[in-house]
Amino acid sequence: MQHYYIGRQPIFDARQSVIGYELLYRRQDQAHAKIIDGDQATSQIFINSFLEMGLDKVVGKHQAFINVTRNFITNTDLLPPPSAQLVLEILEDIKIDDAVIAAVLRLKRMGYIIALDDFIYHPDLKPLVSMANIIKLDVQALNHVELEEHVSILSEYPVKLLAEKIETPEMFDRCLELDFDYYQGYFLCKPRVLSGRRLPANRVNAMRMMAELQNPEIDIKELEALISQDPTMSYKLMRYINSAAFTLSKKVDSIHHAIVYLGGKEIKRWATLIALTGIDDKPDELITTSLIRSKMCELLSEDHPQLNKDSAFIVGLFSTLDAMMDQPLPELLGTLPLSPEITRALLDRQGPYAVILNSVIAYERGEWDKLECAALSREAITEIYLRSLSWSNTIMQEIKADAPH
């Protein structure tokens, strides 16, 4: 049986809305990482995303950016049919000659969307630039002056510019100033802290609610009163519990009934999730990342009898709390009554819960050599990721639905 990984990295527009995902493929043997050639990697990405999983499950309605080698560029029989979702990324290490230029022109005329990856401008590349739809600039490989020069030169062409490998909020702001069209990198997982800035009211309320929900001393009556005093949370909680996700035989018509039916722990989990997703000035992709991480951590914890699945869920959910709140994580966690094990996993990345979280983040980023869940097969981890992705999509559809005014 063939094993594989597939990962995705979001690509955003200037308003931090997702426009697509770059699909990633790596392979790891049991004892060591095995390097495969680019043709095999590209082939496996197409097979895994189009045939095995289905592109709709991997990227939804967004675009899929896939690296292609010289052989795929010059042999259209190897490619799926052109579509508005498929973006072919021409790798930077491909030798550009007359055959490649002619092949790209043929792809362009067939309707494929063309992107140039890790692009460094040279006059000899003008024919490719004139045919490209998207050009990706590696902001780590260019200094400020070079980046400005590239933007100036490429602005003369009808192409979209994508800034990739953005690692810091400062670099993101810099690229915004240069008016890039698209943005890619890990900056969303990092806090954007503004000195002296107070938390907006919706974030203060979310933190207050989460602090009370995480209090291990809260009893059933207090939990019911806490949720009932927030009409939006009550509505969303009831709406989700009565959705197809729970397949209840009888409608739940009160918070008390929901607590009796699901139990206090389960209600606290969903209320915490609703409080966090109620922050409405953050991109949905950040919330989706939190949801996928929480579910993956929960599912991975099932292979560790000493771990509590609810704690694993919270570790994943709160792993992006600093980015959600624009505050340092130590300050935020200091206001929440979390167990030492959860705090240690989130702050120090140590302990058994950190092993799970680190593996989830490694999978998310395509850093397969850093996966620490050695007991699970590659196929099992991929299945857990897909289950978590499907679950997060369901949650976003239900919880992000507008409450009645």
DOZA-172305 format. One record per residue (C-alpha): residue in one letter; residue number from 0; x, y, z. Coordinates in pm, 1 decimal. Example, Ala and Ser with C-alpha at 12.3 -4.5 7.8 and 13.67 -1.06 7.14 Angstrom:
<recs>
REC, residuo, num, c1, c2, c3
REC, a, 0, 1230.0, -450.0, 780.0 .
REC, s, 1, 1367.0, -106.0, 714.0 .
</recs>
This chain:
<recs>
REC, residuo, num, c1, c2, c3
REC, m, 0, 0.0, 0.0, 0.0 .
REC, q, 1, 134.6, 341.4, -94.6 .
REC, h, 2, 168.3, 599.2, 181.6 .
REC, y, 3, 175.6, 971.8, 129.2 .
REC, y, 4, 149.3, 1310.5, 288.9 .
REC, i, 5, -22.8, 1610.7, 148.0 .
REC, g, 6, -14.1, 1951.7, 306.8 .
REC, r, 7, -134.5, 2295.8, 214.0 .
REC, q, 8, -17.2, 2648.1, 285.6 .
REC, p, 9, -271.4, 2929.2, 250.7 .
REC, i, 10, -225.3, 3222.7, 14.9 .
REC, f, 11, -399.0, 3547.9, 107.6 .
REC, d, 12, -501.7, 3871.2, -52.7 .
REC, a, 13, -432.2, 4211.0, 104.4 .
REC, r, 14, -736.7, 4178.2, 330.2 .
REC, q, 15, -608.3, 3844.4, 456.4 .
REC, s, 16, -881.8, 3648.4, 282.7 .
REC, v, 17, -770.0, 3313.6, 141.8 .
REC, i, 18, -751.6, 3298.9, -236.5 .
REC, g, 19, -577.0, 2963.2, -266.4 .
REC, y, 20, -339.5, 2704.9, -121.7 .
REC, e, 21, -0.5, 2581.4, -228.8 .
REC, l, 22, -11.8, 2202.6, -212.3 .
REC, l, 23, 298.0, 2040.0, -66.0 .
REC, y, 24, 436.7, 1690.2, -89.6 .
REC, r, 25, 718.7, 1527.6, 101.9 .
REC, r, 26, 796.4, 1169.6, 191.5 .
REC, q, 27, 955.3, 1018.1, 500.3 .
REC, d, 28, 1072.3, 660.8, 540.9 .
REC, q, 29, 1061.7, 487.5, 877.8 .
REC, a, 30, 1431.2, 538.0, 947.4 .
REC, h, 31, 1517.4, 841.9, 739.6 .
REC, a, 32, 1387.8, 1096.8, 496.2 .
REC, k, 33, 1407.5, 978.2, 137.3 .
REC, i, 34, 1474.5, 1232.6, -134.7 .
REC, i, 35, 1265.4, 1176.5, -445.7 .
REC, d, 36, 1292.7, 1349.3, -781.0 .
REC, g, 37, 1076.0, 1644.1, -872.7 .
REC, d, 38, 877.1, 1455.5, -1137.7 .
REC, q, 39, 768.7, 1195.8, -884.4 .
REC, a, 40, 676.7, 1462.3, -630.1 .
REC, t, 41, 464.7, 1655.2, -881.7 .
REC, s, 42, 299.6, 1335.1, -1001.7 .
REC, q, 43, 207.7, 1232.4, -648.1 .
REC, i, 44, 60.1, 1573.6, -568.8 .
REC, f, 45, -167.7, 1549.1, -872.9 .
REC, i, 46, -267.0, 1190.7, -788.8 .
REC, n, 47, -326.0, 1256.8, -419.8 .
REC, s, 48, -515.0, 1583.8, -457.5 .
REC, f, 49, -717.4, 1514.1, -774.5 .
REC, l, 50, -775.7, 1137.3, -759.9 .
REC, e, 51, -723.1, 1006.3, -406.1 .
REC, m, 52, -874.3, 1287.1, -197.3 .
REC, g, 53, -1057.3, 1508.5, -440.6 .
REC, l, 54, -955.7, 1867.5, -492.7 .
REC, d, 55, -1274.5, 1996.8, -330.2 .
REC, k, 56, -1177.7, 1833.0, -0.4 .
REC, v, 57, -826.8, 1976.8, -10.3 .
REC, v, 58, -886.4, 2337.0, -120.7 .
REC, g, 59, -1265.0, 2377.2, -137.5 .
REC, k, 60, -1350.5, 2643.2, -395.5 .
REC, h, 61, -1008.1, 2807.2, -373.4 .
REC, q, 62, -718.6, 2777.9, -616.1 .
REC, a, 63, -458.5, 2502.5, -590.8 .
REC, f, 64, -97.7, 2608.5, -657.5 .
REC, i, 65, 113.6, 2308.5, -762.7 .
REC, n, 66, 483.2, 2303.3, -852.2 .
REC, v, 67, 556.3, 2152.9, -1192.4 .
REC, t, 68, 883.6, 2033.4, -1340.0 .
REC, r, 69, 1016.4, 2066.4, -1693.3 .
REC, n, 70, 869.0, 1731.5, -1796.6 .
REC, f, 71, 520.0, 1836.3, -1691.2 .
REC, i, 72, 554.7, 2169.8, -1870.3 .
REC, t, 73, 661.2, 2012.6, -2198.1 .
REC, n, 74, 420.9, 1715.5, -2184.1 .
REC, t, 75, 60.9, 1827.2, -2139.3 .
REC, d, 76, -58.2, 1463.2, -2128.7 .
REC, l, 77, 76.2, 1450.8, -1770.6 .
REC, l, 78, -142.2, 1739.9, -1653.2 .
REC, p, 79, -505.9, 1752.3, -1542.1 .
REC, p, 80, -729.4, 1961.4, -1768.6 .
REC, p, 81, -699.3, 2339.6, -1726.3 .
REC, s, 82, -942.0, 2500.7, -1482.8 .
REC, a, 83, -990.5, 2821.3, -1288.0 .
REC, q, 84, -873.2, 2636.6, -974.3 .
REC, l, 85, -543.3, 2494.5, -1099.1 .
REC, v, 86, -232.6, 2714.8, -1092.0 .
REC, l, 87, 88.8, 2569.4, -1235.0 .
REC, e, 88, 398.5, 2696.8, -1055.6 .
REC, i, 89, 707.7, 2688.4, -1276.9 .
REC, l, 90, 999.6, 2608.2, -1050.4 .
REC, e, 91, 1294.9, 2842.7, -1030.4 .
REC, d, 92, 1553.3, 2570.7, -1105.0 .
REC, i, 93, 1411.7, 2489.6, -1449.6 .
REC, k, 94, 1647.6, 2584.0, -1731.1 .
REC, i, 95, 1464.9, 2835.5, -1945.5 .
REC, d, 96, 1526.4, 2766.6, -2313.1 .
REC, d, 97, 1328.4, 2786.6, -2636.2 .
REC, a, 98, 1155.9, 2452.4, -2568.0 .
REC, v, 99, 1031.0, 2564.6, -2226.6 .
REC, i, 100, 915.1, 2903.6, -2357.4 .
REC, a, 101, 724.6, 2734.7, -2640.4 .
REC, a, 102, 570.8, 2486.1, -2395.7 .
REC, v, 103, 457.7, 2759.8, -2155.8 .
REC, l, 104, 301.3, 2949.1, -2445.8 .
REC, r, 105, 112.2, 2633.1, -2539.8 .
REC, l, 106, -10.1, 2591.1, -2179.0 .
REC, k, 107, -117.7, 2954.1, -2171.7 .
REC, r, 108, -319.1, 2915.5, -2493.0 .
REC, m, 109, -482.2, 2600.3, -2353.3 .
REC, g, 110, -613.4, 2803.0, -2058.5 .
REC, y, 111, -375.4, 2708.8, -1776.7 .
REC, i, 112, -295.7, 2967.8, -1508.8 .
REC, i, 113, 82.2, 3018.1, -1493.7 .
REC, a, 114, 283.6, 3123.3, -1187.7 .
REC, l, 115, 660.7, 3175.4, -1167.4 .
REC, d, 116, 799.6, 3046.8, -836.9 .
REC, d, 117, 1087.9, 3206.3, -638.5 .
REC, f, 118, 1134.3, 3450.8, -924.4 .
REC, i, 119, 1453.4, 3652.6, -968.5 .
REC, y, 120, 1429.8, 3895.5, -1260.3 .
REC, h, 121, 1665.9, 3877.0, -1555.7 .
REC, p, 122, 1609.8, 4026.4, -1903.9 .
REC, d, 123, 1630.4, 3677.9, -2056.8 .
REC, l, 124, 1313.1, 3588.0, -1863.1 .
REC, k, 125, 1096.5, 3854.1, -2029.2 .
REC, p, 126, 917.7, 3599.4, -2251.7 .
REC, l, 127, 807.3, 3405.8, -1941.4 .
REC, v, 128, 708.1, 3720.3, -1755.5 .
REC, s, 129, 487.5, 3827.5, -2043.9 .
REC, m, 130, 299.4, 3495.6, -2026.4 .
REC, a, 131, 272.3, 3462.0, -1649.6 .
REC, n, 132, -44.8, 3531.2, -1455.1 .
REC, i, 133, 124.4, 3533.8, -1113.5 .
REC, i, 134, 485.4, 3595.7, -1010.0 .
REC, k, 135, 604.1, 3485.7, -666.5 .
REC, l, 136, 886.6, 3682.4, -505.8 .
REC, d, 137, 1079.2, 3528.7, -216.1 .
REC, v, 138, 1106.0, 3814.7, 34.1 .
REC, q, 139, 1379.7, 3627.2, 220.1 .
REC, a, 140, 1602.7, 3615.3, -87.7 .
REC, l, 141, 1573.7, 3986.0, -177.9 .
REC, n, 142, 1677.8, 4284.4, 32.1 .
REC, h, 143, 1453.3, 4591.1, 57.2 .
REC, v, 144, 1610.9, 4766.0, -241.1 .
REC, e, 145, 1599.2, 4456.5, -462.0 .
REC, l, 146, 1238.8, 4391.6, -363.6 .
REC, e, 147, 1139.3, 4746.6, -460.9 .
REC, e, 148, 1325.4, 4713.3, -790.7 .
REC, h, 149, 1146.1, 4386.6, -872.4 .
REC, v, 150, 806.5, 4535.7, -792.4 .
REC, s, 151, 884.6, 4839.0, -1009.0 .
REC, i, 152, 998.0, 4631.6, -1308.3 .
REC, l, 153, 714.3, 4379.7, -1286.2 .
REC, s, 154, 448.7, 4647.9, -1243.9 .
REC, e, 155, 486.4, 4713.3, -1616.7 .
REC, y, 156, 340.1, 4369.6, -1688.3 .
REC, p, 157, -23.3, 4255.9, -1639.9 .
REC, v, 158, 66.9, 4007.2, -1365.3 .
REC, k, 159, -32.9, 3954.9, -1003.7 .
REC, l, 160, 256.7, 3976.5, -757.7 .
REC, l, 161, 274.6, 3730.8, -468.6 .
REC, a, 162, 507.9, 3785.1, -172.6 .
REC, e, 163, 611.0, 3447.6, -32.9 .
REC, k, 164, 801.4, 3332.7, 277.0 .
REC, i, 165, 670.9, 3618.7, 488.6 .
REC, e, 166, 784.0, 3527.7, 839.2 .
REC, t, 167, 714.4, 3841.8, 1040.8 .
REC, p, 168, 437.2, 4100.3, 1079.9 .
REC, e, 169, 690.5, 4367.8, 987.0 .
REC, m, 170, 764.4, 4201.4, 654.0 .
REC, f, 171, 392.9, 4164.5, 588.0 .
REC, d, 172, 344.2, 4537.7, 647.9 .
REC, r, 173, 637.2, 4611.3, 418.5 .
REC, c, 174, 483.2, 4403.9, 139.5 .
REC, l, 175, 149.6, 4576.0, 191.6 .
REC, e, 176, 325.0, 4908.0, 137.9 .
REC, l, 177, 467.2, 4774.6, -189.2 .
REC, d, 178, 111.9, 4683.1, -293.3 .
REC, f, 179, 154.8, 4311.0, -354.1 .
REC, d, 180, -160.2, 4134.0, -466.7 .
REC, y, 181, -110.5, 3810.9, -272.0 .
REC, y, 182, 78.0, 3701.4, 41.3 .
REC, q, 183, 213.4, 3369.1, 162.8 .
REC, g, 184, 402.0, 3273.7, 479.0 .
REC, y, 185, 367.8, 3194.3, 848.4 .
REC, f, 186, 300.2, 3550.1, 964.4 .
REC, l, 187, -58.1, 3465.3, 1064.3 .
REC, c, 188, 73.6, 3227.3, 1326.0 .
REC, k, 189, 270.9, 3505.7, 1492.6 .
REC, p, 190, 125.9, 3774.5, 1718.5 .
REC, r, 191, 105.9, 4129.2, 1591.7 .
REC, v, 192, 168.6, 4324.1, 1911.6 .
REC, l, 193, 118.2, 4700.0, 1923.2 .
REC, s, 194, 266.6, 4862.3, 2231.6 .
REC, g, 195, 6.4, 5014.9, 2458.4 .
REC, r, 196, -282.9, 4881.0, 2257.0 .
REC, r, 197, -584.6, 4757.1, 2450.5 .
REC, l, 198, -776.8, 4451.0, 2349.2 .
REC, p, 199, -1091.8, 4541.1, 2153.1 .
REC, a, 200, -1416.1, 4477.9, 2339.7 .
REC, n, 201, -1499.5, 4158.9, 2150.2 .
REC, r, 202, -1162.8, 4007.4, 2242.8 .
REC, v, 203, -1193.4, 4115.0, 2607.2 .
REC, n, 204, -1532.8, 3946.6, 2623.4 .
REC, a, 205, -1396.6, 3633.7, 2457.5 .
REC, m, 206, -1106.8, 3611.2, 2704.6 .
REC, r, 207, -1339.8, 3667.2, 3000.8 .
REC, m, 208, -1577.8, 3399.8, 2877.9 .
REC, m, 209, -1297.0, 3150.5, 2811.3 .
REC, a, 210, -1146.8, 3212.1, 3154.6 .
REC, e, 211, -1477.0, 3127.1, 3322.9 .
REC, l, 212, -1532.9, 2825.7, 3099.3 .
REC, q, 213, -1188.0, 2684.8, 3178.9 .
REC, n, 214, -1245.0, 2718.9, 3552.3 .
REC, p, 215, -1250.2, 2358.1, 3684.3 .
REC, e, 216, -1464.6, 2468.8, 3982.0 .
REC, i, 217, -1762.3, 2584.2, 3775.8 .
REC, d, 218, -2073.6, 2371.7, 3839.1 .
REC, i, 219, -2361.7, 2284.5, 3608.7 .
REC, k, 220, -2591.3, 2565.6, 3725.4 .
REC, e, 221, -2315.4, 2824.8, 3691.5 .
REC, l, 222, -2228.5, 2691.6, 3345.1 .
REC, e, 223, -2591.1, 2715.8, 3234.8 .
REC, a, 224, -2621.8, 3071.5, 3368.8 .
REC, l, 225, -2291.8, 3176.4, 3207.9 .
REC, i, 226, -2392.4, 3058.0, 2860.8 .
REC, s, 227, -2752.7, 3175.9, 2889.0 .
REC, q, 228, -2647.9, 3533.9, 2961.0 .
REC, d, 229, -2486.4, 3556.7, 2616.9 .
REC, p, 230, -2765.1, 3545.4, 2352.6 .
REC, t, 231, -2526.4, 3502.8, 2059.3 .
REC, m, 232, -2342.8, 3212.5, 2222.0 .
REC, s, 233, -2671.6, 3050.7, 2327.0 .
REC, y, 234, -2807.6, 3077.8, 1974.8 .
REC, k, 235, -2497.1, 2940.3, 1807.3 .
REC, l, 236, -2461.2, 2657.7, 2058.6 .
REC, m, 237, -2823.5, 2549.8, 2017.5 .
REC, r, 238, -2802.4, 2587.2, 1641.0 .
REC, y, 239, -2497.2, 2363.6, 1618.6 .
REC, i, 240, -2620.0, 2098.0, 1862.2 .
REC, n, 241, -2941.0, 2066.6, 1661.6 .
REC, s, 242, -2754.6, 2049.7, 1329.5 .
REC, a, 243, -2688.9, 1738.3, 1124.8 .
REC, a, 244, -2345.3, 1708.9, 1288.5 .
REC, f, 245, -2502.0, 1560.9, 1603.9 .
REC, t, 246, -2788.6, 1363.0, 1440.8 .
REC, l, 247, -3008.8, 1389.4, 1749.4 .
REC, s, 248, -3335.9, 1197.3, 1755.8 .
REC, k, 249, -3503.3, 1477.5, 1950.6 .
REC, k, 250, -3456.5, 1851.9, 1929.0 .
REC, v, 251, -3262.9, 2014.4, 2214.7 .
REC, d, 252, -3460.7, 2322.0, 2316.3 .
REC, s, 253, -3266.7, 2468.0, 2611.3 .
REC, i, 254, -2913.1, 2514.8, 2741.2 .
REC, h, 255, -3003.6, 2299.0, 3040.5 .
REC, h, 256, -3119.9, 2021.2, 2810.0 .
REC, a, 257, -2797.0, 2052.5, 2607.8 .
REC, i, 258, -2582.7, 2020.4, 2921.7 .
REC, v, 259, -2779.3, 1717.0, 3040.7 .
REC, y, 260, -2757.2, 1554.1, 2697.9 .
REC, l, 261, -2390.1, 1622.7, 2617.1 .
REC, g, 262, -2240.1, 1670.7, 2961.6 .
REC, g, 263, -2064.0, 1967.8, 3116.1 .
REC, k, 264, -1722.2, 1895.9, 2963.8 .
REC, e, 265, -1856.9, 1876.1, 2610.6 .
REC, i, 266, -2062.7, 2193.9, 2649.6 .
REC, k, 267, -1761.3, 2381.6, 2791.5 .
REC, r, 268, -1557.5, 2272.6, 2489.9 .
REC, w, 269, -1813.7, 2397.8, 2238.4 .
REC, a, 270, -1876.2, 2718.8, 2428.5 .
REC, t, 271, -1500.9, 2786.8, 2435.5 .
REC, l, 272, -1481.7, 2722.6, 2062.5 .
REC, i, 273, -1773.9, 2957.5, 1996.0 .
REC, a, 274, -1617.5, 3228.9, 2212.2 .
REC, l, 275, -1292.7, 3208.7, 2015.3 .
REC, t, 276, -1460.1, 3201.6, 1674.5 .
REC, g, 277, -1675.8, 3497.7, 1776.1 .
REC, i, 278, -1380.6, 3730.8, 1719.1 .
REC, d, 279, -1492.5, 3890.7, 1395.3 .
REC, d, 280, -1190.3, 4097.7, 1293.3 .
REC, k, 281, -960.3, 3806.3, 1212.8 .
REC, p, 282, -934.4, 3612.7, 884.8 .
REC, d, 283, -1131.8, 3289.8, 867.8 .
REC, e, 284, -815.4, 3100.3, 774.5 .
REC, l, 285, -664.5, 3174.2, 1116.7 .
REC, i, 286, -975.5, 3038.3, 1285.0 .
REC, t, 287, -969.4, 2736.9, 1052.2 .
REC, t, 288, -607.2, 2672.9, 1149.4 .
REC, s, 289, -709.8, 2674.4, 1517.6 .
REC, l, 290, -992.2, 2430.6, 1450.5 .
REC, i, 291, -780.5, 2189.6, 1246.6 .
REC, r, 292, -507.9, 2193.6, 1511.1 .
REC, s, 293, -755.2, 2132.7, 1794.5 .
REC, k, 294, -916.8, 1834.8, 1621.3 .
REC, m, 295, -584.4, 1684.7, 1510.5 .
REC, c, 296, -447.2, 1715.3, 1864.4 .
REC, e, 297, -759.7, 1546.2, 2001.2 .
REC, l, 298, -744.8, 1260.6, 1751.7 .
REC, l, 299, -369.7, 1209.2, 1793.9 .
REC, s, 300, -412.1, 1196.2, 2171.9 .
REC, e, 301, -624.3, 882.2, 2135.8 .
REC, d, 302, -303.9, 682.1, 2086.9 .
REC, h, 303, -173.5, 810.6, 2422.2 .
REC, p, 304, -385.2, 670.3, 2708.6 .
REC, q, 305, -212.4, 898.2, 2959.3 .
REC, l, 306, -339.7, 1209.4, 2780.8 .
REC, n, 307, -678.9, 1375.4, 2818.5 .
REC, k, 308, -846.4, 1439.3, 2483.2 .
REC, d, 309, -1015.2, 1757.5, 2610.8 .
REC, s, 310, -678.7, 1897.8, 2718.1 .
REC, a, 311, -527.1, 1802.9, 2381.7 .
REC, f, 312, -815.9, 1980.8, 2209.3 .
REC, i, 313, -754.9, 2300.8, 2411.3 .
REC, v, 314, -380.1, 2288.6, 2337.1 .
REC, g, 315, -452.7, 2288.1, 1964.5 .
REC, l, 316, -728.8, 2549.4, 1989.2 .
REC, f, 317, -519.5, 2791.3, 2196.1 .
REC, s, 318, -201.4, 2745.8, 1989.7 .
REC, t, 319, -296.6, 3051.1, 1780.3 .
REC, l, 320, -435.4, 3253.9, 2070.5 .
REC, d, 321, -158.1, 3514.5, 2047.9 .
REC, a, 322, -237.4, 3580.2, 1681.6 .
REC, m, 323, -610.6, 3589.6, 1752.9 .
REC, m, 324, -572.5, 3842.1, 2035.6 .
REC, d, 325, -266.0, 4037.4, 1914.6 .
REC, q, 326, -107.6, 3988.9, 2255.1 .
REC, p, 327, 191.7, 3786.8, 2381.2 .
REC, l, 328, 94.5, 3431.5, 2469.9 .
REC, p, 329, 241.1, 3436.6, 2826.0 .
REC, e, 330, 20.7, 3734.7, 2914.7 .
REC, l, 331, -290.1, 3571.0, 2771.6 .
REC, l, 332, -235.0, 3235.1, 2937.6 .
REC, g, 333, -175.3, 3410.8, 3267.6 .
REC, t, 334, -543.3, 3509.5, 3268.3 .
REC, l, 335, -671.9, 3155.1, 3201.6 .
REC, p, 336, -699.9, 2879.4, 3467.0 .
REC, l, 337, -527.2, 2614.5, 3258.7 .
REC, s, 338, -346.2, 2308.1, 3387.3 .
REC, p, 339, 36.3, 2323.1, 3412.1 .
REC, e, 340, 60.3, 2056.5, 3140.2 .
REC, i, 341, -136.7, 2268.2, 2892.0 .
REC, t, 342, 53.2, 2586.0, 2977.7 .
REC, r, 343, 387.8, 2408.0, 2945.7 .
REC, a, 344, 291.7, 2269.7, 2604.3 .
REC, l, 345, 185.2, 2610.8, 2474.2 .
REC, l, 346, 462.5, 2824.6, 2621.2 .
REC, d, 347, 766.9, 2595.5, 2637.0 .
REC, r, 348, 664.5, 2340.0, 2373.7 .
REC, q, 349, 759.0, 2066.4, 2616.7 .
REC, g, 350, 573.7, 1770.9, 2762.9 .
REC, p, 351, 347.6, 1504.4, 2606.3 .
REC, y, 352, 88.6, 1752.6, 2477.2 .
REC, a, 353, 366.6, 1950.7, 2308.0 .
REC, v, 354, 477.3, 1638.6, 2121.3 .
REC, i, 355, 132.0, 1621.1, 1963.7 .
REC, l, 356, 111.4, 1995.2, 1894.9 .
REC, n, 357, 460.1, 2003.1, 1741.3 .
REC, s, 358, 366.6, 1717.0, 1510.2 .
REC, v, 359, 45.6, 1890.4, 1402.8 .
REC, i, 360, 231.5, 2211.8, 1320.1 .
REC, a, 361, 504.3, 2016.1, 1137.8 .
REC, y, 362, 239.1, 1845.6, 922.5 .
REC, e, 363, 68.4, 2178.6, 861.2 .
REC, r, 364, 393.4, 2331.8, 733.6 .
REC, g, 365, 508.6, 2032.7, 532.2 .
REC, e, 366, 807.4, 1973.2, 763.9 .
REC, w, 367, 763.1, 1598.3, 760.6 .
REC, d, 368, 1103.7, 1524.1, 913.7 .
REC, k, 369, 987.3, 1695.4, 1235.1 .
REC, l, 370, 684.9, 1472.7, 1292.7 .
REC, e, 371, 710.4, 1313.5, 1636.8 .
REC, c, 372, 416.5, 1069.9, 1621.3 .
REC, a, 373, 637.1, 775.9, 1529.1 .
REC, a, 374, 377.2, 516.3, 1635.7 .
REC, l, 375, 137.3, 625.8, 1360.8 .
REC, s, 376, 179.0, 544.5, 995.0 .
REC, r, 377, 197.6, 817.1, 734.9 .
REC, e, 378, -140.0, 709.8, 603.3 .
REC, a, 379, -296.3, 734.3, 950.2 .
REC, i, 380, -172.1, 1090.4, 1006.2 .
REC, t, 381, -296.6, 1197.0, 664.0 .
REC, e, 382, -638.3, 1049.2, 742.7 .
REC, i, 383, -646.0, 1239.8, 1072.7 .
REC, y, 384, -563.7, 1560.6, 888.8 .
REC, l, 385, -842.1, 1506.8, 635.4 .
REC, r, 386, -1093.5, 1425.3, 910.8 .
REC, s, 387, -990.7, 1741.5, 1094.7 .
REC, l, 388, -1016.5, 1950.4, 778.2 .
REC, s, 389, -1366.9, 1818.5, 707.6 .
REC, w, 390, -1470.5, 1878.5, 1068.7 .
REC, s, 391, -1337.8, 2235.7, 1065.5 .
REC, n, 392, -1528.7, 2311.9, 746.4 .
REC, t, 393, -1850.4, 2192.7, 911.4 .
REC, i, 394, -1782.4, 2399.4, 1222.5 .
REC, m, 395, -1711.3, 2713.6, 1021.2 .
REC, q, 396, -2036.2, 2674.1, 828.8 .
REC, e, 397, -2241.5, 2633.5, 1146.1 .
REC, i, 398, -2075.3, 2858.8, 1403.7 .
REC, k, 399, -1987.5, 3144.4, 1168.0 .
REC, a, 400, -2349.4, 3166.9, 1055.1 .
REC, d, 401, -2502.3, 3500.7, 1151.2 .
REC, a, 402, -2705.3, 3504.2, 1468.2 .
REC, p, 403, -3047.2, 3673.0, 1449.2 .
REC, h, 404, -3044.9, 4043.5, 1533.5 .
</recs>
